[in-house]
Amino acid sequence: MRAMQYRHFGGPDQIMAAEVPTPRPTATQLLVKVAGTSVNPVDWKLRRTQGLLYRPVPFPSIPGADISGKVVEVGGQVTRFKPGDRLFAMASVRFGAACAEYAVVEEQAAAQAPANLPLAEAAALPLAGLTALQSLRDLGGIAAGQHVLIGGAAGGVGHFAVQIAKHHGAHVTAVCSGKHAEFVRGLGADVVIDYTLRKELTVERPYDLVLDLIVRAPLRDFFAVMAPAGVVVSTLPTFSRVSTALLLPFVSRRRVRFTMVKARAADLDQLRMLCEAGKLRPVIDRTFALAELAAAHAYSQQGHAAGKILVTVK
Ligand SMILES: NC(=O)c1ccc[n+]([C@@H]2O[C@H](COP(=O)([O-])OP(=O)(O)OC[C@H]3O[C@@H](n4cnc5c(N)ncnc54)[C@H](OP(=O)(O)O)[C@@H]3O)[C@@H](O)[C@H]2O)c1
């Protein structure tokens, strides 16, 4: 089968097309004919080996954790899928191998794709959608009426987080550049802070929950605008943030929690239901063909996508 892979760490130019054997599913896995995948920052961070927390990938490495497509074959212990089903799934971040014509994924990391989305587009949902859902609901304990601040609101995770926070009845303040202000308002944000104009955070009422997707400011900037028992949820566990999180309980009721996204079928089902109910939609910033994966990585690395970067597999 055709796949995109790299054999050395480095820039997007390391990504090349290759003919590789089609993978075989184990007893708990599904073999999927891939319709779409999407680029997440972790894909190029792994390729660059940036960050001490990332374990190296094995070479040659086929990147990609997000998968949508049709089931071709099921392992002997699979119970929820049969050949022909439309699914979306989050494969392992290190071994995902979604950037190929076929991929295998664990049954417990897959769900039926939303019926109201083109199959390829369902690949925009898994990793970023699960991160937004698990961060707000499980770590943030989001509740109706809360004031929520989302830093990085226009990006892959952020644009889902705005919609999920609104679904939970929160009042949402989105932080993004001015050129994306209308975009995040269209997703439901009540207030927009343009970080290119205003360096300090503003507050009408203290924030109960801060979702921090872009580490730019020290945590004390958030604490200055937060409720006394407010929670910061961050997707980026930097050394200084982890240290602050450990020491904070001795001096404050505020809490800092870190997301490690988990591939859970029940949460994918939740995303599917929100989509089908019209409460959640992936916005595709740009679509690339599989052969253009290097360009898709380079675009993601610029860090200014509005919504998701989709890769379609014909
Ligand atoms: N720990 C985990 O489990 C986990 C899971 C998923 C993601 N992550 C991490 O979370 C981060 C966000 O992921 P993502 O997929 O949302 O990334 P992304 O799609 O690349 O985010 C791009 C967005 O960042 C915004 N941005 C850039 N600088 C900003 C700033 N100073 N203030 C506010 N917004 C800014 C851009 O908006 P403008 O163009 O308007 O500037 C753009 O819309 C990544 O570092 C990723 O690796 C971690």
The ligand as a Tripos MOL2 file, in Angstrom:
@<TRIPOS>MOLECULE
LIG
   48    52     1     0     0
SMALL
NO_CHARGES

@<TRIPOS>ATOM
      1 N1         -1.4710   17.0760   26.1990 N.am      1 LIG1
      2 C1         -2.2990   16.6210   25.2520 C.2       1 LIG1
      3 O1         -2.8810   15.5490   25.4080 O.2       1 LIG1
      4 C2         -2.5210   17.4480   24.0240 C.ar      1 LIG1
      5 C3         -3.5500   17.1050   23.1440 C.ar      1 LIG1
      6 C4         -3.7890   17.9210   22.0370 C.ar      1 LIG1
      7 C5         -3.0030   19.0460   21.8240 C.ar      1 LIG1
      8 N2         -1.9750   19.3160   22.6640 N.ar      1 LIG1
      9 C6         -1.1550   20.5320   22.4450 C.3       1 LIG1
     10 O2         -2.0080   21.6690   22.5720 O.3       1 LIG1
     11 C7         -1.5560   22.7060   21.7170 C.3       1 LIG1
     12 C8         -2.7230   23.2070   20.8680 C.3       1 LIG1
     13 O3         -3.1040   22.1790   19.9690 O.3       1 LIG1
     14 P1         -3.9490   22.5440   18.6610 P.3       1 LIG1
     15 O4         -4.1920   21.2860   17.9210 O.co2     1 LIG1
     16 O5         -5.1200   23.3780   19.0290 O.co2     1 LIG1
     17 O6         -2.8820   23.4450   17.8780 O.3       1 LIG1
     18 P2         -3.0810   24.3320   16.5850 P.3       1 LIG1
     19 O7         -4.3150   23.9360   15.8500 O.co2     1 LIG1
     20 O8         -1.8050   24.3400   15.8430 O.co2     1 LIG1
     21 O9         -3.2920   25.8120   17.1800 O.3       1 LIG1
     22 C9         -3.1880   26.8670   16.2840 C.3       1 LIG1
     23 C10        -3.8790   28.0660   16.9060 C.3       1 LIG1
     24 O10        -3.0510   28.6650   17.9070 O.3       1 LIG1
     25 C11        -3.4220   30.0250   17.9820 C.3       1 LIG1
     26 N3         -2.4050   30.8670   18.6260 N.ar      1 LIG1
     27 C12        -1.0980   30.9820   18.2890 C.ar      1 LIG1
     28 N4         -0.4990   31.8490   19.1580 N.ar      1 LIG1
     29 C13        -1.4630   32.2660   20.0390 C.ar      1 LIG1
     30 C14        -1.4720   33.1270   21.1770 C.ar      1 LIG1
     31 N5         -0.3840   33.7720   21.5900 N.pl3     1 LIG1
     32 N6         -2.6340   33.2970   21.8530 N.ar      1 LIG1
     33 C15        -3.7610   32.6670   21.4580 C.ar      1 LIG1
     34 N7         -3.8230   31.8350   20.3960 N.ar      1 LIG1
     35 C16        -2.6770   31.6340   19.7020 C.ar      1 LIG1
     36 C17        -3.5950   30.4000   16.5290 C.3       1 LIG1
     37 O11        -4.5310   31.4600   16.4750 O.3       1 LIG1
     38 P3         -4.1430   32.8400   15.7660 P.3       1 LIG1
     39 O12        -3.7840   32.4760   14.3380 O.co2     1 LIG1
     40 O13        -5.3780   33.6390   15.9050 O.co2     1 LIG1
     41 O14        -2.9340   33.3450   16.4810 O.co2     1 LIG1
     42 C18        -4.1450   29.1310   15.8750 C.3       1 LIG1
     43 O15        -5.5240   29.2160   15.6420 O.3       1 LIG1
     44 C19        -0.4110   22.1120   20.8810 C.3       1 LIG1
     45 O16         0.8280   22.5180   21.4220 O.3       1 LIG1
     46 C20        -0.5830   20.6130   21.0510 C.3       1 LIG1
     47 O17         0.6260   19.8840   20.9150 O.3       1 LIG1
     48 C21        -1.7060   18.5500   23.7550 C.ar      1 LIG1
@<TRIPOS>BOND
     1     1     2 1
     2     2     3 2
     3     2     4 1
     4     4     5 ar
     5     4    48 ar
     6     5     6 ar
     7     6     7 ar
     8     7     8 ar
     9     8     9 1
    10     8    48 ar
    11     9    10 1
    12     9    46 1
    13    10    11 1
    14    11    12 1
    15    11    44 1
    16    12    13 1
    17    13    14 1
    18    14    15 2
    19    14    16 1
    20    14    17 1
    21    17    18 1
    22    18    19 2
    23    18    20 1
    24    18    21 1
    25    21    22 1
    26    22    23 1
    27    23    24 1
    28    23    42 1
    29    24    25 1
    30    25    26 1
    31    25    36 1
    32    26    27 ar
    33    26    35 ar
    34    27    28 ar
    35    28    29 ar
    36    29    30 ar
    37    29    35 ar
    38    30    31 1
    39    30    32 ar
    40    32    33 ar
    41    33    34 ar
    42    34    35 ar
    43    36    37 1
    44    36    42 1
    45    37    38 1
    46    38    39 2
    47    38    40 1
    48    38    41 1
    49    42    43 1
    50    44    45 1
    51    44    46 1
    52    46    47 1
@<TRIPOS>SUBSTRUCTURE
     1 LIG1         1 GROUP 0 **** ****
